[in-house]
């Protein structure tokens, strides 16, 4: 019975005999009982959904294997090892260890490294996007936009120059991994308080002990662990790598490629001259750089003219006029996963990137001389080889990297 109807009837009880008055009161009590019971047992409200504002936060848990993943092992053919070793920027005092990179992995995914516990390194470097992100520019811990696109972290270990960020302001990877934490837009934390915070967190002392031999937590150890994990993110499992294993030279047709992909590879090494920049030693007998697909030094690719509104690139750090408009380039590895492209994420597709080099190179005082040599204002590739070039670039994508558990989020339940 509707309780309001029952109460309305009660207003007229003075006209009823005592027996009927008792009956109506009994009906009201029964209605109240079942109404309360119904609310308590409603299928739309379970005890798990009821959260008191004074309830303590749930305990964070990490899921790590009893035996750590192999982070120090480089799974490549023997003939590649010597090439890669000459490009390796790993410092002697911070070699990759399985326990060190494991600690780095946990730190990399931990949102409490930001001031408001909302943002981690992985927030802007997502595994499924080749450790980049699908935004033109990143967003910091308070929702503010960062000025540049999030670079892929793949194969940073084999950037022999050893400088990082688009403007190369970090001289080592150990420096680079700490800078976003203290950046007032990106993560907004301070390293001193962070050390105390991690020391009081039950997750970390055992991990630091495994990595460094004791439970002491320091800024230096945080940097070393994060750098070890980032250096361990290597990618040599693409279809390009599969084909390269089957031939003596990357100039040979790859048996695992389609006719279009081999045509695109011919453009990359031939008419389009992409290899001259992205594989600067591609004609040496040592195969140096045939594996990494990254420029040795920052350059200007004619994306903008030099105006007061243009991003100065490396010059924002060096202050030198000859560095204006130059940027450290990102690797072409996993380029199928790392859209959008360029330092400001202006190009969404590979077709747009190729079209820039095909017709839209802009004049600049610091334009790379190799681009300035193109006739007119670009490569001027016809449609068929242009599409084939894009198909070849897609073969540089390592699908296994996007799902490899040793690079995944270790925190359980989120």
Phi, psi and omega in degrees: 000140176296125185295327179293325176295319181296319180293324178299318178296326181295336179294339181253016186291341180295344180269355186259155173294161183299327180297318181288325177300314178300320182296316181294321177297321179296319179298318180298315180298319179295319179297317178298320181298310183288329177296315179294318180296322180296319178296319182293329185255012182300131181292347181274354183224102179262160179304328181293336182274345180275113183237119177285141178297343180265002182293140178290152178296150180293150181288130179283143179229146175242146178250101180241145179292153178301318174258123186296155174299157177277099178266337184272359184262128179257109186270081178222160175303150183303322183292346178270340189300316182295321179299310184292326182297330180283346179259351189291125179261014179296123180285151181302330183270006177215060178292155178288127173237157182297317181286325178294316179291329175298313175301316179300322178298316179296315178299320183300325183261001186273115180290342180287358173284352174260163187297327181247017175059035179246344192227133176242175173302321182290346178297329180251354180229086187268133182305316185290348176249033179065032182058037167236203175209157186275024175258153175294316174226151184288167178236133183277186189292340177254012179087004179280145179284137171276156189284340186228165179289152179280117182286149173296144179261006186288133175060027175299334179302330186255027170265099192297332180295329173071025175245151191223163192081160180303326182260008176060030184285345177261124184281338179217163177292328177298326175286317186301317188294338180272335187298316178298330182298318182267354179296129186294342178262320188286296183234337167067017180266176174234140188293323179301302177299328180296320178300315178296321181296314181291327179295330180270355181271120184300342180294322198271318183308317177296324180291321177293324178295317178298321185281322190235000175097345174208175188270006181294133179246125181225165176300318181299318180289325175300314180296316182295319180293314179299318180296323178297316180296314182297319178294335181284347181281087181244153186220106176221040181239026181276173176293330173299314179296320178299317179291320181297329178295339187260359182229168180269342181213145176294348178281343178287151173299137180272127182294339181266003180266154170284168177300321180294318181294322176293323175297318177297322178295323176298321178294318183300316182271346186243253190303317182288338175061026179298323184297334181299330178261310188278342173227072191299339178247031187295342182262006179275153182290343183281354184066012181305130178076356175292350184254335193263325179058052178212137178298146179291322187230162177294155181209171176251124185252018175072025182283332179218152168280164182276102178232164179301336181271349182286145175295123182287349177065229183301330180297336178295339177258316185278331183077006184266137181298326182289352178259358182297132178077005178264142180223146170293125182279150174277157178294151173279349177301135178061030183296338176290345181255344195257018175299147001278171191244163183081169187297337180246011176063032186286334182256128183269329185240159175295326178301320179293322178297311181297322180297326176301310181288338182284319187220348196241023178292127184261150180291142178203143181303328183255019180303136178305126183304330180293329176281327180295339181283343179298142175293155183054239182229026178177191183289329181058044177286137171295169188300314185298307178293333178294315178293324178295322178299317177298321179296321177296316181300328178295335181288351178277359182275129179258099184296330183294331180299324185290346183233001183298120185296337183285349177252004188272168178299121181273351183283132185271136171084029175217000000 
